[in-house]
Amino acid sequence: MKVNEKHIGSDFDDFLKEEGIYEDVTKRAGKKALVYQILYEMKKQKLTKTEVAKRMDTSRASLARILDPDNTLVTIELLERVANAVGHQIHYELV
């Protein structure tokens, strides 16, 4: 089997940048991490999606779309509303 030497010694971020998908992958990963933290908190507090949606004054279906880890079109404001509904805030960090 022939090894693609182009990527030997490079890190994964370099690979993603070379492929032109770095930004998309990092956005999706960040959103997924945030969604999983929110879902964990919901489970810890024994909150259903219906209860959280009611706290947000929205529908369960809308909440499900917001919490879809693959939906990268969700605004930060919506994610902040969900975090607030489960008693938390989102912390931003410039890296």
DAQUI-V158271 format. One record per backbone hydrogen bond with DSSP energy under -0.5 kcal/mol. NH is the residue of the N-H (numbers start at 1). CO is the residue of the C=O. E is the energy in kcal/mol with one decimal. If there is no record, write none. Layout:
nh = [NH	NH]
co = [CO	CO]
e = [E	E]
This chain:
nh = [5	7	8	10	15	16	17	18	19	20	20	21	22	25	26	27	28	29	30	31	32	33	34	35	36	37	38	39	40	41	42	43	44	45	46	47	52	53	54	55	56	57	57	58	63	64	65	66	67	68	69	71	72	74	79	80	81	82	83	84	85	86	86	87	88	92	95]
co = [3	4	5	7	11	12	13	14	15	16	17	16	16	21	22	23	24	25	26	27	28	29	30	31	32	33	34	35	36	37	38	39	40	41	43	42	48	49	50	51	52	53	54	53	59	60	61	62	63	65	67	68	70	71	75	76	77	78	79	80	81	82	83	84	83	90	93]
e = [-1.1	-1.2	-1.1	-1.3	-2.0	-2.6	-2.4	-2.6	-1.9	-0.6	-0.9	-2.5	-0.8	-2.5	-2.7	-2.3	-2.5	-2.5	-2.3	-2.5	-2.7	-2.3	-2.1	-2.8	-2.7	-1.7	-2.2	-2.9	-2.2	-2.2	-2.5	-2.5	-2.7	-2.2	-0.9	-3.1	-2.3	-2.7	-2.2	-2.0	-1.6	-0.6	-1.0	-2.5	-2.1	-2.5	-1.9	-2.2	-2.6	-0.9	-0.7	-1.9	-1.1	-0.7	-1.8	-2.6	-2.1	-2.0	-2.5	-2.8	-2.0	-1.2	-0.6	-1.7	-3.1	-0.5	-0.6]
